[in-house]
């Protein structure tokens, strides 16, 4: 008789892969749309489909994601660097992949029109950037408060005067307390994956809030990279508005009943309590997204050598620059680990605490002068004097990996000596 543990281990090994998220039960699963695409469960798209390497820009990647996303409506308004992506989505409309596509009067109008389409039961996608994000800002907390699972791709650029159209992530800071989920793509591959998976998470009945899928403009949108794409004959199942946790456009059901008699004009306890309780629910929904996001993205963070005393914590393309900086530091005998943050909302509080528990120095390089990510990290860590705010650049400047290297060497000079690490030039003396 075989050993019991051997039987158990064999069973575990031979057990088929489990679904990464709740599997679709959509009535059209396995059927074809008018373009000949097969409605496919997101797990099969990413984990069963044969992937084809393709060399393309981030803007082209957005187009390919939307080709497979079964989007009903997209509304556009031009602003660099998202204009190309918006135009390419227009080509998809011409090819019959979307039901509605048009240009709005402004970014503010676009986001209001997106809300109307979402209220009407469509899956909705749009793009914006920089000053466009700020002009649209009033709509984002409205989306969240109305529980609309709209996705906006924010191709981050400078927002301050004097004008800069180059990458800068300051606008992400303004999005953090809108009630939306906020994800930050490092690469074009991330961007493709996040767009499709973002729809799935946002539309879960216990979530059902909007999502901002962010990337660094130009660095991602206009740079070509190799991306693994699933078969274009596969697409997501359509959005099911009946999974909405509240009836759409129903003025007899809270919270929309208040629209008939706006309590905002009244100064009473009920108005305060109504607003407060609903805002709490919206934020609770964002937190509930964790259990869907973690399996789909393989965690809210990625960790590389986090047992080391010196760590870099970063998001977006600052991660890519950090990878090269770490390589340069290792050439000099200095060992540095890396934490890549994939979701800013919900913020991976416990994951970062665990990953950085042994670190004596934590660096947070950013493509903005505010250092908002460093503030987020400092706010959740014990002994946060370990966190170094920066280096950071703004206005479209690149962040040389040599700058990250030099800052780490300068700040950690004493700890390097203490633990017995030395730069290579010291070793050669």
Secondary structure by P-SEA (a helix, b strand, c coil): cccaaaaaaaaaaacccccccccccccccccccccccccccccccccccbbbbbbbcaaaaaaaaaaaccccbbbbbbcccaaaaaaaaaaaaaaccccbbbbcccaaaaaaaaaaaaaacccccccccaaaaaaaccaaaaaaaaccbbbbbbccccccccccccccaaaaaaaccccbbbbbbccaaaaaaaaaaaaaaaaccccbbbbbbcccccccccbbbbbbbcccccccccccccccccccccccccccccccccccccccaaaaaaaaaaaaaaaaaaaaaaaaaaaaaccccccccccccbbbbbccaaaaaaaaaaaaaaaacbbbbbbbbccccccaaaaaaaaaccccbbbbbcccccaaaaaaaaacccccccccccccccccccccaaaaaaaaaaaaaaaaaaacccccccccc
